[in-house]
Amino acid sequence: MKRLAIIWHSMTGGSQALAEAAAMGARATEGLEVVLLHAEAATPQTLLDADGYLFAFPENLAAISGVMKAFFDRSYYPCLAQIEGRPYALLICAGSDGSNAARQAERIATGWRLKRIADNLIVCTQAQTPEAILAVKTIREKDLAKASDLGAAMAEGLALGIF
């Protein structure tokens, strides 16, 4: 059975909501195991045991969130040259842009020789004040639907052996 690992970090709930929506979409596919893990709980073995990945995280200070970056840091070398060619996609919750965090994650994925299977899903909350940035995020239904569709597409592609 194929396995999709959805690894996420969230400080205010936005990235978690995107990850959960992606998992819901992916779980509709038969013959596929979906593993939804917080980045602190995920290990290099999580990546080694999976056939594809969705990474969901917020952009903090124009960068990958620290907890997600720590996951990448502790997993990079143990997985190097062992997960090449596996598919991945990114879900990013950002205040206004998200592109720099995406670039950073793409560079890590390039080092692992992963295959990006979809455009990055960057959801901008427009949070610009300290209060808005720290507030619990509510993600719009249309953005949750996009995350669900991405999870479903990844799952179907894995189950059918397309990726």
C-alpha positions, -999 to 999 in steps of 0.1 A, spaced: 0 0 0 13 35 -9 18 60 19 14 98 17 30 118 46 15 152 53 39 170 76 28 203 91 35 230 115 12 258 125 13 286 151 -21 300 146 -41 272 130 -39 283 93 -13 257 82 -29 230 103 -63 237 86 -47 234 52 -29 201 62 -61 186 76 -81 196 45 -54 180 23 -56 148 44 -93 147 41 -90 149 3 -63 123 3 -82 99 25 -109 96 -1 -85 75 -22 -86 37 -16 -54 18 -13 -35 46 2 -24 53 38 -23 89 48 0 99 77 -7 134 91 20 144 115 31 176 132 67 185 122 79 179 158 66 143 157 79 136 122 113 119 118 136 110 89 120 75 91 86 92 83 101 104 50 118 71 43 86 51 48 64 74 26 60 74 -11 51 111 -14 49 142 7 28 173 14 46 199 35 23 225 52 37 254 72 35 291 78 58 317 65 74 335 95 96 366 88 98 357 51 111 322 59 100 287 66 87 285 102 113 274 127 97 242 137 94 231 100 129 242 93 141 221 123 123 191 108 141 196 75 174 201 93 172 169 113 159 149 83 180 162 54 212 142 57 196 109 70 173 110 39 198 123 14 201 100 -17 173 77 -3 141 95 -13 151 108 -48 123 111 -73 94 110 -48 67 135 -54 59 165 -31 39 196 -29 38 227 -6 10 243 13 20 277 28 0 300 50 14 335 47 5 370 58 11 386 24 35 368 2 49 333 11 72 331 -19 105 332 0 94 303 23 84 284 -9 118 291 -24 135 278 7 115 246 8 120 241 -29 158 243 -25 156 216 2 134 195 -21 159 200 -49 187 188 -27 167 157 -20 159 154 -57 122 153 -50 97 159 -78 73 188 -74 39 176 -87 18 208 -83 22 246 -80 27 258 -45 -5 265 -27 1 298 -9 -28 312 11 -24 348 21 -43 359 52 -33 395 49 -23 396 86 0 426 89 -3 439 125 12 421 155 -24 413 167 -35 400 134 -3 379 129 -7 362 163 -45 357 160 -60 323 153 -65 320 116 -97 311 98 -89 298 63 -115 306 36 -135 276 23 -122 281 -12 -87 278 0 -95 247 21 -111 232 -10 -79 238 -29 -59 221 -2 -83 192 -3 -81 190 -40 -43 190 -38 -44 161 -13 -68 142 -35 -46 147 -66 -15 136 -48 -32 105 -34 -47 95 -67 -14 100 -85 4 78 -59 -23 51 -59 -23 49 -97 15 49 -99 16 82 -119 42 95 -95 
